[in-house]
């Protein structure tokens, strides 16, 4: 749904936003997160996550309509 460049921009923005909250339950430094976005069509979606966790597998319930 989004280009890799836009996903990186959004991930960096979300990371900064979360860090700026200085919430006591969040770690200092890199914050692990995954954001699932549903598009307007059933097969239109995106998963955005922090840079450090890009190598981790996305939970199955956040992957829609995969065809094998």
C-alpha positions as CSV (number, residue, x, y, z in Angstrom):
1,X,0.0,0.0,0.0
2,X,2.8,2.4,0.9
3,X,6.2,2.7,-0.8
4,X,9.2,1.5,1.3
5,X,10.4,5.2,1.5
6,X,7.0,6.3,2.9
7,X,7.0,3.4,5.3
8,X,10.4,4.4,6.6
9,X,9.3,8.0,7.0
10,X,6.2,6.9,8.9
11,X,8.2,4.5,11.1
12,X,10.7,7.2,12.0
13,X,7.9,9.7,12.7
14,X,6.0,7.3,15.0
15,X,9.3,6.3,16.8
16,X,10.0,10.0,17.5
17,X,6.4,10.6,18.6
18,X,6.5,7.7,21.0
19,X,9.9,8.7,22.4
20,X,8.6,12.3,23.0
21,X,5.9,11.1,25.3
22,X,8.6,10.0,27.8
23,X,6.0,7.6,29.1
24,X,7.4,5.6,32.1
25,X,6.4,2.2,30.6
26,X,8.3,2.8,27.4
27,X,12.0,1.9,27.1
28,X,14.5,4.5,26.5
29,X,16.0,4.5,23.0
30,X,14.4,2.3,20.3
31,X,10.7,1.4,20.9
32,X,9.3,-1.7,19.4
33,X,6.0,-1.3,17.6
34,X,4.0,-2.5,14.7
35,X,1.2,-0.5,13.1
36,X,-1.3,-2.2,10.9
37,X,-3.3,0.0,8.5
38,X,-6.3,-1.2,6.5
39,X,-6.8,0.4,3.1
40,X,-10.0,1.1,1.3
41,X,-10.0,-2.3,-0.5
42,X,-10.0,-5.7,1.3
43,X,-6.6,-6.5,-0.2
44,X,-5.1,-3.1,0.6
45,X,-3.2,-2.9,3.8
46,X,0.2,-2.1,5.3
47,X,2.3,-3.0,8.3
48,X,4.7,-0.4,9.6
49,X,7.3,-1.2,12.3
50,X,10.3,0.3,13.9
51,X,13.6,-0.1,12.0
52,X,15.3,-2.4,14.5
53,X,12.5,-5.0,14.3
54,X,12.1,-5.1,10.5
55,X,13.7,-8.6,10.5
56,X,11.0,-10.0,12.9
57,X,8.1,-11.9,11.5
58,X,4.7,-10.1,11.3
59,X,2.0,-11.8,13.4
60,X,-0.3,-13.8,11.2
61,X,-3.4,-11.9,12.2
62,X,-1.9,-8.8,10.7
63,X,-1.3,-10.4,7.3
64,X,-4.4,-10.3,5.1
65,X,-5.3,-12.4,2.1
66,X,-2.0,-13.9,1.4
67,X,-2.2,-16.3,-1.6
68,X,0.2,-19.3,-1.6
